[in-house]
Amino acid sequence: MTRRMIKFIFEALTLNAVTLIVSPAALPRRSPPLTITEPSGAEIALSSFRGKVIAIEFFFVRSPRCLQLAQTLNKLNSDLGPQGLQALAVAFGPDAAPGILTRMVDYFKLSYPVGYTTSNKVDAYLGRGGREMLKIPQMVIVDRSGMIRAVSGSQGDARIETESSLRVLIQTLLQEKADSRGDTPYRLENAGGSDPPQQLRDSMLAADSRPPAPNFVLKDARGTAVRLADYRGQVVLLSFWATWCQPCRAEIPWFNDFEKRYKSRGFAVLGVSTDGGGWNAVRPYLKRDRLNYRVLFGDEAM
């Protein structure tokens, strides 16, 4: 891994603060009406895409994970759009404003509709009660007949937020006729008999059957050697980041909160810097922003 690569690796992450999931109604179910507003002010009704397979991402503008999924949808829409896929991104909550969405579309060169609506309308579409918490991003897949066939989240299928699984799902639904309706919710296990990729198969293994995370030894800001193996038995979130990476910096307050809330329960955050300037670039940032979790510096071997 080079220092320019910024990647987040979650090893056995089972954290309630991250998994804020709405409990979905039974699947399949009829997709409710939904209208969103594009940055231009034009309105788009979900019903205008009837006859297509619709992949909807409900997202927060400043969530790096949401932005990553938006780029995945962009690729899938380019590949499978001619076959009948329609990707759609629906922003709500903080910063769901026309100007920010316009910049987002331009920056990521998104080729599918991106709009916004209110949190209340998102709740109504998802059937979410007032006390239920919602996972962001939230994926909803609607088939050609207007039936919701899959949702993401621990109560649905979180794997459809990955490109490989989402592609298999969409390709399967694209093969169905527009006037047919699935009698069962989508399951990856039923998708054309094809095996999921090795990385996905590994993630589905029982915890005691998974290969161990590769050990490493890196130094922290005080020069102390830190071994990943020393954290065996704990839940570890590894964040590979850099001081110049804006999405990385946006996540730091979340990681500070996770460390504070769950450290006593066997959870730890390790930030691995990939800054080209070495500790000279990282130390001033640590003093200014006061990260409460351990920060290490990655080397080329890692």
N, C-alpha and C positions, 0 to 999 in steps of 0.2 A: 504494500500500500504506500503510495507517495503522499507527501504532505499536502498536496493539493486536493486530495480526495476527502470529501466530507461525507461521512456515512454514519448512520445510527444503527447500533447493534443492540438488540434487547435480548438478554439471556434469561429465560425462565421468568419473564415479567408477569406477575399475577397481582397487580396492584389495584385496589379498589378506586383510588383517586384517579387513575387513568381510565378505568373502565366505567364510565358513567353512561349506562345503557338504558334506553327505553325498551320496555317489554313490548314487542310487537304483537298485533292481533294475529289470529291464525292465518296461515297461507294455504292456498292462494286466496286473494280477496280483490274485489273491484277497486281500481285506483280512483280515489276521490277527485273531484275537479280541483284544478290548481292553475292560477294565473300569476305569472311573474312579470316584472318590469325590467326591460333592458336599460343600460345606461343612457341610451338615446331617448328614452321615454316610451318607446313602443312596448306594447303588452303582448305576451305570448301565452296562449292557453295550452295546457298540456294535451287537451283533446285534439289539437291541430296536428299532433304526431301519431294519431291513431293509425294502426296498420304497420307501425314500426316497432322495433324493440327499443325501449327507452331506458337509458342508464342515467339516473339522476343522482347527483352529489349535492347534499345539503352541507354547507360548509361555512366556516369563519374565515374571513379574509386574511387575518394575520396568523393563521395556524400553518406552520411549515408542512405538517402532514397533509393538510387539506390541499395545499398548493402542489404537493408532490402527486397527489391523486388526480388533481386537475390535469396535470401533464400526461398521466397515464391515460386518462379519458381522451385527451387530444390525439394520442397515438392510435388508440383503438377506433376512434371515430374516423380517422383518416383511413385506416386499414379496412374497417368493416362497414363504414357508412354506405358505400355503394351497394351493399347487400341488404341494407334495411336497418342499420343501427342509427339511433339518434341520441347523442350525448347531450346532457343538460346540466348546468351548474347553477345552484340556487343559493345565493348568499343571504344570511340573516344575522341578526345580532350586531355586535360592535363593528363599526366601520363599513357596514353594508351600504355604501353610498355610490352614486354614479361615477364620480371622479376616480375613486380608488379602483372600482371595477374596470373602468376604461384603461387605466394604467396596467392593471393585471393582465387584461386580454392582450394588450399591445406587447407587454414584456415577454409573456410566455407564448405569444403568437397562437392563441387559442382559436380554433376554427369552428367551434360550435357555440350555441347560444349560452350566454352567461347573464343572469339577471338577479334580482333581489326581491324579497318579500318580507313580511313581518314575522316575528317569532310566533305570534298567535296563529298565523296561517300555516306555518310549518307544523306546529303542534296539531292543528286540526287535520292536516293531511296525514300525518303519521299516527294519529289516534292516541296522542300522548296526553296523559293526565297531568294535572298541575303539579303533583308532587314527584312525578317520575323524572329521572335525570336522563339526559340525551347524550349519546356518544357522538363526537364530532371527529372526522367526517361521518356522515350517515349515507350509505348507499342504498338506493331502492331500484330494483329492476322490474320493469313493466313489460309484459309480452305484447304481441301484435294485437291481441284482443282486448287490451286494456286491463289485464289482471296483474296485480303485484305478485311476482313469483319468488322473489328473494329480497332480503334485506341484510345489511351487515350488522355486526355487533355480537356480543356473546350469546344473546338470545336468538340471534339469526345465524348468519354465517360470516364471521369476520374475514374469512379467506377471500371473499369477493372484493376486498380492497387491495388485493395484489393483482398485478397485470396478468399473470399466467392463469389464475383461477377465474378472473373476470372474463378473460378471452374465451375460455372453455364454456363458461355459462352462456355468454352471448351467442357464440357460434351454435350452441345447442338450440337456443330459442329461435334463432334465425331460420332454422330448418323447419320449424313448425308453421302450419298454415295460419293465416290471419283469422280464420273463422273457427279455429280449434281453441279449446281452453284446457290448460293443464289441470288435472284433477288433484295433483299433489304439488307441494312446494318444491322448488328446485333443490337438488342435492348434487354435490360434486361427484358423488359415487355413481350417479346414474348418467353421467355426461359422456355418452358415446362410447363407453367402455375403455376410453384412453386413460393411461396412468398419469397421475399428476407428476410434475417434475420432481427430481430428487430432493431439492431443497424443501419443497412442500411436504414430501413424504417424511422427511426427517422431523419436521415440525409437528407432525401428527403422531409421533411415537410417544409412548408413555415416558414420563420424566426419567425413570430409572433405566430406560433403554436408549436414551439419546447420547450421542458422542459428547464427551466433555469439551468445554470451551478450551481452545489452545491457551496455555499459560504464557504469560509475558512478565518481564521485569522492567519497570520504568521508574524514573526518579520524579519525586514531587518537587515543589518550589523550595523546600528546605534541603534538597539533596538526598532525601531518604529513599532507599530502594523500596518499591512497592511491587508485590507479586499478586497477580490475579488469584493464584492458588490459595493465598491467605484468606480469601473471601469465600472459600468453599463452604457450602451450607447456607449462604445468604442469597437473597435475590439482588442481582447487580444490574444496574443500568449503565451501560458504557456509552458515553457521548463523545464522538470524534468531532472536534470543533476547531474553529480559528477565530481570532479576535476580529478579523475583517469580514466574517460571515454574518450577515444580518439575521437570517433565520436562526442561526445558532445562538446569537445573543438574545433573540426573542424568547427562546426556550429556557434560558437560565433561571428566570424567576420561578418557573414551574419546577425545575429540578431542585432549587433551593427549598421550595415548599415540600416536595417529596421527601427530601433528606430530613427535614425538620419533623415531619409528621410520622415517618415510618422507620427511622433509624433504629428506634428501640425495638422494632419488631423484626429485625434482621434484614433490612433493606439498605442498600448503599448506592450512591451515585459516584461514578468515576469519570471525570472529564479528561479526555486525552487531547491535548493541543497538537495541532499540525502546522502551527505558524512557522513560516520560513525564517523569521527573525529570532527564533529560539526564545529563551526565557527573557531576553531583553524586551521582547514584544509582549510577553504574557504577564510578567510580574506587575507592571504598572496597571494593567487592566484588572488584575486580581485585587490590588489595593483599592482601586476606585469603586469596583462593583461588589466586592466582598462576597464572593461565592462561599457558601458554607459547606460545600462538599470538596473532596480531595481532587486536585487537578495535577495531572501528570503531563510529561512531555513525550510525545511519540517519536520513535526513531525510524530510520529507513527499514530496518529489519522487520518492524511490525507491519 
